[in-house]
């Protein structure tokens, strides 16, 4: 639904107008892309509404046709990014495969998503503190639930004898820190694809977690 800015009458979208509604949504999508880029390049607090307006080629007041505030815009970006990441990686984490296989597949899916949504995921990491307290608590709870499913895969691999006993929390932090930092250095124009990096990450981290051959009893990843 279109929104009115301060001191202006709320704009109204005619839902029966098949041309106008898609056009509005397209402009909202453009705004989200522009805001994501600017928030990452300049920082959320350093990005002004005027910066957003210039990036969109419109007057500052016209932005309120699409958003209520810059805070709402950041929330829409980071909340949506985490929801899409969860939907993309979740099936790998929740499958009936052995824990080590789930972990390997999740690393691959996480990096595939990050390769095409790097700016959004970076904002989840670096601008979470910029959210209002209630929204920050909600996002932290959702992030923690996502990370908990990674730890469940590690625990399953320990239980079946594939991984040696380790501190599951520390192992999860190590793997996800590497996956999340991927957005800071990966470039699609480089020599490695996201799948190449995923294989290296999986071999490195899963290899370090493997139980010694004499005690390993579970399936290999």
GIBELQUI-V65238 format. One record per backbone hydrogen bond with DSSP energy under -1.0 kcal/mol. NH is the residue of the N-H (numbers start at 0). CO is the residue of the C=O. Records with the same first field share a line. If there is no record, write none. Layout:
NH->CO, CO
//
This chain:
2->64
7->4
16->13
20->16
22->18
23->19
24->20
25->21
26->22
27->23
28->24
29->25
30->26
31->27
32->28
33->29
34->30
35->31
36->32
37->33
38->34
39->35
40->36
41->37
46->42
51->47
52->48
53->49
54->50
55->51
57->52
62->59
63->60
64->61
65->62
66->62
72->68
73->69
74->70
75->71
76->72
77->73
78->74
79->75
80->76
81->77
82->78
83->79
84->80
85->81
86->82
87->83
88->84
89->85
91->88
92->88
93->89
101->97
102->98
103->99
104->100
105->101
106->102
107->103
108->104
109->105
110->106
111->107
112->108
113->109
114->110
115->112
116->112
120->116
121->117
122->118
123->119
124->120
125->121
126->122
129->126
130->127
135->131
136->132
137->133
138->134
139->135
140->136
141->137
142->138
143->139
144->140
145->141
146->142
147->143
148->144
150->146
151->147
152->148
153->149
154->150
155->151
156->152
157->153
158->154
159->155
160->157
161->156
162->156
163->208
170->166
171->167
172->168
173->169
174->170
175->171
176->172
177->173
178->174
179->175
180->176
182->179
183->180
185->181
189->186
196->192
197->193
198->194
199->195
200->196
201->197
202->198
203->199
204->200
205->201
206->202
207->203
209->205
210->161
214->211
215->211
//
